[in-house]
């Protein structure tokens, strides 16, 4: 008789816990967040949301054009003013993400630490491969890849000392699936997936987690390829809560890749077909004859690390 009563009590407590959890707002009080490219589009929404939930925010933005020309303090200043008008705490930084040390220094000088880093800054210089100049390639890689590297490396120094960090890296469907006319951007964005995977491994023992976000949202950048009517459906504000959750201490996911758009989010991963083993000596003809088995998706596996691939060889 006692057992059912105990079970009942436990299930009541569980339900109570889940109700309290649902009711409890996720906050970032005491946390310092750096959002790169936060002067507009997606980054602005991340900065506003984190500040609204108690984080002290560094609003970084170079303030140039979407093709990476010029600079201005206006974009970052406007977002900082908005945050302060809402009662939040924020400072601006106008350096390029290529100067990662300076960007991170703004967080340390003003707030003494850095808990959250959202690598969001980006530009486009679209052209098909034969028309692409070295400048188009280099500029896109400088901002997306080198920028993420420079800022993250500078932030990691402090995150390690704190034994705490949440990093978000921004990729794109152009990287995951390819996109006509964006070979420079696609390569950089897929490169950032590898970047985050390795950071997730190197950071784990210091409680530094890293995930990739693959957003779609109407912004100054995407307006170049998206119809204006998409603006209502694909608001950056719909992506921000997903990114903010990845930045919260309650989220323990790391090494993940999350696609999100228009109020939807899903997780993406690489899969491996079961494949086939060739007989020795391996001939080209044998490979041809067994090619369907190599490409057969009816039985798939997913590995979290490269060690999984070696296991498939056993
Ligand atoms: P956006 O142009 O509105 O925002 C990018 C911001 O980065 C701008 O404010 C810009 O001034 C800033 N920036 C550019 N170069 C910089 C540099 N060197 N240093 C500091 N700041 C710099 O575009 P968005 O759509 O909000 O894009 C945000 C991120 O999301 C980008 O990395 C972009 O590639 C990625 N993304 C966007 C979409 C989308 O649908 N909007 C899709 C996939 C990926």
Boltz pocket constraint, residues with backbone or C-beta under 6 A from the ligand:
constraints:
  - pocket:
      binder: B
      contacts: [[A, 36], [A, 37], [A, 38], [A, 39], [A, 40], [A, 41], [A, 42], [A, 43], [A, 60], [A, 61], [A, 62], [A, 63], [A, 64], [A, 65], [A, 66], [A, 68], [A, 75], [A, 95], [A, 96], [A, 97], [A, 98], [A, 119], [A, 120], [A, 121], [A, 122], [A, 123], [A, 143], [A, 147], [A, 170], [A, 171], [A, 172], [A, 173], [A, 214], [A, 215], [A, 216], [A, 217], [A, 218], [A, 219], [A, 220], [A, 221], [A, 222]]
      max_distance: 6.0
